Structures are given as C-alpha cells and as structure tokens.
C-alpha cells in the first residue's frame, strides 16, 4: 500500500462528500503529524468530511 499525501486524501474526501459519501478515517501514529498536517486534518474534520479516529500506540 502506497503512502498518499494528506492533501491528496483531503481532496478525495471533498469529492466523496460532494457525491454524498461519508467516511470514517483511522489514522495510526497520529502524534507524528506535523502542525500543518494537523491543521489540515482538523479543518477537514470541522467541515464534516469524515469522522476521525486517531491512535498513538
């Protein structure tokens, strides 16, 4: 499985929401995200693009 940049994943979720699809995102090692990645992810969560489950194990 290839790593997909966060910005690309958010664009995909935007399109999915436009099409009426809902997503549940499970982000492993969420503590490793940079501040800008966290901000992007938080913005998408606030828009209601998906429900986020984060793990820090």
C-alpha positions as CSV (number, residue, x, y, z in Angstrom):
1,X,0.0,0.0,0.0
2,X,1.5,3.4,-1.0
3,X,1.6,6.4,1.2
4,X,-0.8,9.0,0.0
5,X,-0.1,12.7,0.9
6,X,-2.6,14.2,3.3
7,X,-3.5,17.0,0.9
8,X,-4.4,14.4,-1.7
9,X,-6.5,12.4,0.7
10,X,-8.4,15.5,1.8
11,X,-9.2,16.3,-1.9
12,X,-10.6,12.8,-2.3
13,X,-12.7,13.2,0.8
14,X,-14.0,16.6,-0.5
15,X,-15.1,14.8,-3.7
16,X,-16.7,11.9,-1.8
17,X,-18.7,14.4,0.3
18,X,-19.9,16.1,-2.9
19,X,-21.1,12.7,-4.1
20,X,-22.9,12.1,-0.8
21,X,-20.5,9.5,0.6
22,X,-19.4,9.5,4.3
23,X,-16.0,8.3,5.5
24,X,-14.5,7.0,8.7
25,X,-10.8,7.7,8.9
26,X,-8.5,5.7,11.2
27,X,-5.1,7.5,11.4
28,X,-2.4,5.4,13.1
29,X,0.5,7.2,14.8
30,X,-1.4,10.5,14.6
31,X,1.1,12.0,17.0
32,X,3.7,12.0,14.2
33,X,1.8,14.5,12.1
34,X,3.3,18.0,11.7
35,X,1.5,21.1,12.9
36,X,0.4,22.0,9.3
37,X,-0.8,18.4,8.7
38,X,-2.8,18.6,12.0
39,X,-4.3,21.9,10.9
40,X,-5.3,20.5,7.6
41,X,-6.8,17.4,9.2
42,X,-8.7,19.4,11.8
43,X,-10.1,21.7,9.1
44,X,-11.5,18.7,7.2
45,X,-13.0,17.3,10.4
46,X,-14.7,20.6,11.1
47,X,-16.1,20.6,7.6
48,X,-17.7,17.3,8.3
49,X,-15.8,15.5,5.5
50,X,-15.2,12.4,7.7
51,X,-15.1,11.1,11.3
52,X,-11.6,10.8,12.6
53,X,-10.3,8.0,14.9
54,X,-6.6,8.6,15.9
55,X,-4.2,6.2,17.6
56,X,-0.9,7.0,19.2
57,X,0.4,3.5,20.0
